[in-house]
Amino acid sequence: MSKSFEEVIVELEAITKELNNSELPLEKAIEKYKAGVELSAQANEKLTQAQEVIAKLVEADGQASDFDA
């Protein structure tokens, strides 16, 4: 089961705090950074999917939509 957007953001925030507030060994910091990049990509994908759903709903309702602004 995939994580919700909110769960991804919570994990990403925890990793960011850990990277900013601790003195991790280089290897561990790289692992955390990689996990953060992957979580960021997941969050971005979820936002893109949400934009597509909203655009379709707005289009079906006959209103103009432009989420690239």
Helices and strands as residue ranges (DSSP letters): H 5-21, H 26-60
